[in-house]
Amino acid sequence: MSWMKKVSASDRIRVEKNINRLEYLRSQVHDLAFFVMSSQSGGLQALSSLLETSLVKGRDRVHAKMEQAMVGENNQKLALDAPHRFQTIMLEAEELINVEIAEEKKSLRDILGDQ
């Protein structure tokens, strides 16, 4: 039975790391929503680098929402031309990240309940 506990421990560690990474991403997205008001081009660059991370790419809903903030109607860069719309999209992405965190926490409760 010790191998079963090892599998559960590695699952628990994986889920805890995911939660920590998602919480850090949430804080970055939250900060970016307000950073874009002071530096539009800096906000665009920060979003571009966030979109390239594996954490964001692995979460399809979050990636799709954040990608909406790159280019808006008429091929405008939202961070440069419509920072308020950019901010709204980032806050919506933050809510999606909260949903992802809740799902991971539910997985963690399930794993801890099995032990």
VENKANOR-V725966 format. One record per residue. N is the residue number from 0. RES is the residue in one letter. PHI is phi in whole degrees, 0 to 359 (999 if undefined). NEAR is the number of other C-alpha atoms within 8 Angstrom. D_CENTER is the distance of its C-alpha to the mean C-alpha in Angstrom with 2 decimals. Layout:
N_RES_PHI_NEAR_D_CENTER ; N_RES_PHI_NEAR_D_CENTER
This chain:
0_M_999_4_36.35 ; 1_S_295_5_34.87 ; 2_W_294_6_32.95 ; 3_M_293_7_31.26 ; 4_K_293_9_30.11 ; 5_K_295_8_28.78 ; 6_V_297_8_26.67 ; 7_S_296_10_25.37 ; 8_A_296_8_24.72 ; 9_S_292_8_22.71 ; 10_D_296_9_20.63 ; 11_R_299_11_20.16 ; 12_I_297_8_19.18 ; 13_R_299_8_16.66 ; 14_V_293_12_14.98 ; 15_E_297_9_15.23 ; 16_K_296_8_13.63 ; 17_N_300_9_10.62 ; 18_I_298_11_10.49 ; 19_N_297_8_11.04 ; 20_R_295_9_8.45 ; 21_L_292_12_5.67 ; 22_E_294_10_7.86 ; 23_Y_294_8_8.17 ; 24_L_298_9_4.75 ; 25_R_300_11_5.44 ; 26_S_292_8_8.80 ; 27_Q_295_8_8.33 ; 28_V_294_12_7.05 ; 29_H_298_11_9.85 ; 30_D_296_8_12.21 ; 31_L_296_13_11.74 ; 32_A_300_13_12.69 ; 33_F_264_9_15.87 ; 34_F_294_10_16.48 ; 35_V_296_16_17.03 ; 36_M_292_10_20.00 ; 37_S_265_6_21.78 ; 38_S_218_8_20.99 ; 39_Q_296_12_20.18 ; 40_S_291_9_20.64 ; 41_G_294_8_18.65 ; 42_G_294_12_15.69 ; 43_L_295_12_16.13 ; 44_Q_294_8_16.37 ; 45_A_296_9_13.29 ; 46_L_295_11_11.26 ; 47_S_301_9_13.28 ; 48_S_289_8_12.56 ; 49_L_294_8_8.74 ; 50_L_295_11_9.39 ; 51_E_272_8_11.71 ; 52_T_286_8_9.79 ; 53_S_293_6_10.29 ; 54_L_296_8_7.06 ; 55_V_288_12_5.59 ; 56_K_296_10_9.19 ; 57_G_281_7_9.49 ; 58_R_248_8_7.43 ; 59_D_301_8_9.89 ; 60_R_295_7_9.25 ; 61_V_293_11_5.82 ; 62_H_298_12_7.69 ; 63_A_297_8_10.73 ; 64_K_294_12_9.79 ; 65_M_291_13_8.64 ; 66_E_292_9_11.74 ; 67_Q_299_9_13.83 ; 68_A_281_14_13.66 ; 69_M_287_12_15.35 ; 70_V_228_10_18.64 ; 71_G_259_10_20.16 ; 72_E_297_5_23.59 ; 73_N_58_4_26.42 ; 74_N_57_6_24.19 ; 75_Q_273_9_23.37 ; 76_K_279_11_20.58 ; 77_L_299_13_18.88 ; 78_A_297_14_18.02 ; 79_L_273_10_21.72 ; 80_D_260_7_23.46 ; 81_A_218_9_21.56 ; 82_P_298_12_19.41 ; 83_H_291_7_19.57 ; 84_R_294_9_18.19 ; 85_F_303_13_15.38 ; 86_Q_299_13_14.69 ; 87_T_299_9_14.88 ; 88_I_295_12_12.36 ; 89_M_295_15_9.78 ; 90_L_291_11_10.80 ; 91_E_293_9_10.59 ; 92_A_295_12_6.95 ; 93_E_298_11_6.71 ; 94_E_295_8_9.08 ; 95_L_296_10_7.47 ; 96_I_295_13_4.82 ; 97_N_300_9_8.32 ; 98_V_296_8_9.89 ; 99_E_298_9_8.10 ; 100_I_296_11_9.14 ; 101_A_298_8_12.45 ; 102_E_295_8_13.01 ; 103_E_295_11_12.65 ; 104_K_294_10_14.95 ; 105_K_296_8_17.28 ; 106_S_298_9_17.50 ; 107_L_296_11_18.35 ; 108_R_298_8_20.98 ; 109_D_296_8_22.42 ; 110_I_294_11_22.76 ; 111_L_291_8_24.33 ; 112_G_287_6_26.57 ; 113_D_284_5_27.93 ; 114_Q_279_6_29.21
